[in-house]
Amino acid sequence: MLQARGVGYAAIIVRSLRDSLDFYQRLGLTPVYVEPNRDDPESFCALMYCGGNDSFLMLVGPAEGARVSIAEAQPGVGSMQYLSFNLDRETMTRIWHEMSTAGVAGSEEIVRGYERLVFMEDPNGVLITLTAWSTEPPVGMPRALVLARAAAIRERDGSAYVEDTHIQQAIAELIRDSRGPGSPRPPSDN
């Protein structure tokens, strides 16, 4: 049986990104990154780490002092924009094939930065995304750790978005850092 790894994140449309970040930080969530919204250039997305098993929450809202269409659109402020399920790329492709064969309508695969997404609706109209990373972290490497390092690399580079190149560099740095000074290096293929 094909199975998702778990819920990747819920995306909530918020009235004020700042107020929402403050609220969720008081609940113990940790901001991982804030970047422009790829779907609405006048708003921002904030990814927050919820702890345990790489659980995340995405806040989607207007820039400080701005009024944007996403916060006023349906489903509207305070509602969940979509629910993301975490999968590897092969499983995502297989599940999407099974769903489309069963008559479920949805998008083609969309590449957004480090993620590959397929959007569809459940029978109740809830927007669902199947989400896979373009570059998977090694087994046992927490995604939250990779995202935090990738966000730091993005900021150093002055990039607007976390991209797959940032994820790849973060993974390489985390592997290097985990070996520590003086640790033996694997043999080269050269």
Beta strands, then each sheet from edge to edge (+ up, - down):
strand 1: 6-13
strand 2: 30-36
strand 3: 43-51
strand 4: 55-62
strand 5: 80-86
strand 6: 110-112
strand 7: 115-121
strand 8: 127-133
sheet 1: 2+ 3- 4+ 1+ 5- 8- 7+ 6-
end
